[in-house]
Amino acid sequence: MSKVRADISVSVDGYVAGPNQSLESPLGEGGEGLHDWAVGLAAWRGAHGMEGGEVNASTQVMDERQANVGAGIMGRNMFGGGTGPWEQSWTGWWGEDPPFHVPTFVLTHHPRKPVTLSDTTFVFVTDGIKSAYDQACEAAGDKDVMIHGGAHTINQYLAEGLLDELELHVVPVILGGGARLLDNLSPQFNLEQVRVVEAPGVTHLKYRVVK
């Protein structure tokens, strides 16, 4: 059965990006460190067209994360390019061969024609999270939809009851501010723990969303 999943690295004080995010520093001050556990993995490097890397307790988690994904959703900040009307030459943070390899729906207030880079097509959705959800589910077929982020996007899908699983990669850093996950959610919102994996530099916490 297909699922809608979210998967994101987070500091111990709940931030997925640090303070003062900008075009030059999209993850803000200290935010790059949230992903140190991943970028050295052979599983991550292979998905990004690179060789080498480590194999450790995070490898299975990364393999599972990348399996059975048929479509993705992300906020505009994660695609990049600032605010306001699109600069048409901007094709995202992800280079000429993005690591998604499936249709990816970008939430935005400003229309833009789809952008195809290698085997990833970015579709820009201006009519809200439910429209992106419906389009992604149709594109994914019997595979899963991955909500890539950032925090505001994941928070919206959680608040609307549209998420089935949430996996947090908790990194032992304190950012003190920035983009906060699980913010302003209903106290009636509940999670059921599915799995905990301790690994070098990170603890992986997987939850099922109780509906």
C-alpha positions in Angstrom: 0.0 0.0 0.0 1.4 3.4 -0.9 2.1 6.0 1.8 2.9 9.7 2.1 6.1 10.0 4.0 8.3 12.8 5.3 12.0 12.4 6.1 14.2 15.2 7.4 17.3 15.9 9.6 16.7 18.0 12.7 18.7 19.5 15.5 18.0 18.4 19.1 16.2 21.7 19.6 13.9 21.1 16.7 15.3 23.1 13.7 15.8 21.8 10.2 17.7 24.9 9.1 19.7 27.5 11.1 19.2 31.2 11.5 19.7 33.7 8.7 18.8 31.5 5.7 19.7 33.2 2.4 20.4 32.4 -1.3 24.1 32.1 -0.3 23.4 30.0 2.8 20.1 28.1 2.2 20.4 26.0 5.4 21.3 29.0 7.5 24.0 29.3 10.2 25.1 25.8 11.3 22.5 24.1 9.1 24.9 22.2 6.9 26.0 20.2 9.9 22.6 18.5 10.1 23.5 16.5 7.1 27.1 15.4 7.9 25.8 11.9 8.9 24.4 11.4 5.4 26.9 12.9 2.9 29.6 10.4 3.8 27.4 7.4 3.3 28.0 5.2 0.2 24.2 5.0 -0.2 23.9 8.8 -0.3 26.9 9.3 -2.5 25.6 6.7 -5.0 22.2 8.4 -5.3 24.1 11.6 -6.1 26.3 10.1 -8.8 29.4 9.8 -6.6 31.6 6.9 -5.7 33.0 5.7 -2.3 31.6 6.4 1.1 30.9 4.6 4.4 28.7 1.8 5.3 27.3 1.9 8.9 24.1 1.7 10.8 22.6 4.6 8.8 23.0 2.7 5.5 19.8 0.6 5.9 17.9 3.8 6.9 19.1 5.6 3.8 18.3 2.6 1.6 14.8 2.4 3.0 14.3 6.2 2.5 15.2 6.0 -1.1 13.1 2.9 -1.9 9.6 2.8 -3.4 9.3 6.6 -4.0 7.2 7.5 -7.0 6.9 11.3 -6.5 8.0 14.1 -4.2 6.8 17.4 -2.8 8.9 20.3 -1.6 8.4 23.9 -0.6 9.8 26.7 -2.7 12.7 27.4 -0.3 13.9 23.9 -0.8 13.9 24.3 -4.5 15.4 27.7 -4.1 15.4 30.9 -6.1 14.2 33.4 -3.5 10.7 34.9 -3.3 8.5 36.7 -5.7 8.1 35.9 -9.5 10.5 33.3 -10.8 13.8 34.1 -12.4 13.5 31.7 -15.3 17.2 30.9 -15.5 17.0 29.5 -11.9 16.8 25.7 -12.0 17.2 24.9 -8.4 19.9 24.0 -5.9 20.2 20.5 -7.2 22.3 20.8 -10.4 21.8 19.2 -13.8 21.2 15.7 -12.3 18.9 16.2 -9.2 18.8 13.2 -6.8 15.1 12.8 -6.9 14.6 10.8 -10.2 10.8 11.2 -10.0 8.2 13.9 -10.6 8.6 16.5 -7.9 5.9 19.1 -7.0 7.1 22.5 -5.8 4.7 24.6 -3.7 4.8 28.3 -4.8 2.6 31.4 -5.1 4.1 32.2 -8.5 3.3 30.3 -11.8 6.1 28.6 -13.7 6.2 26.0 -16.5 7.7 22.6 -15.5 11.5 22.2 -15.5 13.0 18.9 -16.4 16.6 18.1 -15.4 17.8 14.6 -16.3 15.1 12.2 -15.1 13.5 14.7 -12.6 10.7 17.0 -13.6 9.8 19.8 -11.2 6.1 20.8 -11.4 5.2 24.2 -9.8 1.9 24.1 -7.9 0.2 27.4 -7.1 -3.1 26.2 -5.7 -2.1 24.8 -2.4 -0.9 21.7 -0.6 -3.9 19.5 -1.3 -3.5 20.1 -5.1 0.2 19.1 -4.8 -0.8 16.1 -2.7 -3.4 14.9 -5.3 -1.0 15.4 -8.2 1.9 13.6 -6.5 -0.3 10.7 -5.5 -1.5 10.3 -9.0 2.0 10.5 -10.4 3.3 8.0 -7.8 0.7 5.4 -8.6 1.2 2.4 -6.2 4.5 3.9 -4.9 5.1 6.3 -2.0 5.0 10.1 -2.0 7.9 11.8 -0.2 7.5 15.2 1.4 11.1 16.4 1.3 10.6 19.6 3.2 11.3 22.1 4.5 9.8 22.5 8.0 6.8 24.7 7.0 5.8 22.3 4.2 6.0 19.2 6.5 4.1 21.1 9.3 1.3 21.9 6.8 0.9 18.3 5.7 0.9 17.1 9.3 -1.7 19.7 10.3 -4.0 18.6 7.5 -3.7 14.9 8.3 -2.1 14.1 5.0 1.0 12.4 6.3 1.3 8.7 7.1 4.9 8.4 8.3 7.5 10.8 9.7 11.2 9.9 10.0 13.5 12.3 12.0 17.2 12.1 11.8 18.2 13.8 15.1 21.6 15.3 15.0 23.4 16.3 18.3 23.7 20.0 17.5 21.8 23.0 18.9 21.0 25.7 16.3 19.0 28.1 18.6 16.8 29.4 15.9 15.8 29.0 12.2 13.2 26.8 10.5 11.4 24.9 13.3 9.7 21.5 12.8 6.5 20.5 14.6 5.6 24.1 15.3 2.1 25.3 16.0 0.5 21.9 15.7 -2.6 20.7 17.5 -2.1 19.1 20.9 -4.4 16.3 19.6 -1.7 15.3 17.0 -0.2 11.9 17.9 2.6 9.7 16.7 3.3 6.0 17.2 7.0 5.0 17.4 7.9 2.5 14.7 11.7 2.3 15.0 14.8 3.8 16.6 18.3 3.3 15.1 21.4 4.7 16.7 24.2 5.5 14.3 27.4 7.6 14.1 26.4 11.3 14.6 22.7 10.7 14.4 19.7 8.9 15.9 17.0 7.8 13.4 13.4 8.0 14.8 10.6 6.7 12.7 6.9 7.3 13.5 3.5 6.4 12.2 1.0 9.3 12.2 -2.0 8.2 14.2 -5.2 9.4 12.5 
